[in-house]
Amino acid sequence: MTTMEDGQLGPDPGALSLEQLEKLRDYKIQTRIANEKYLRSHKEVELLLSGFYREMFLKRPENIREFAADYFTDPRLPNKIHTQLIKQKKEA
């Protein structure tokens, strides 16, 4: 391992063989594809995150962790998402 300027350990270029690097690269690609398929089939994830970002940028809370906890535990959230999903289906 090499030591970087800030004292942290950097990557060790000889830690993985070429075969291992290729397998790792293939695994990363397959994982990205699987994640993309999952997100495309679960539109509610996009609605959850975009709604959270929208509210966060509008309100700009000082304590983002508390804001996130309140946002995602709001008992009205499932109904909001459900309503948005229905609206999207009607528009499609």
Buried (B, 14 or more C-beta within 10 A) or exposed (E): EEEEEEEEEEEEEEEEEEEEEEEEEEEEEEEEEEEEEEEEEEBEEEBBEEBBEEBBEEEEBEEEEEBBEEBEEEEEBEEEBEEBEEEEEEEE
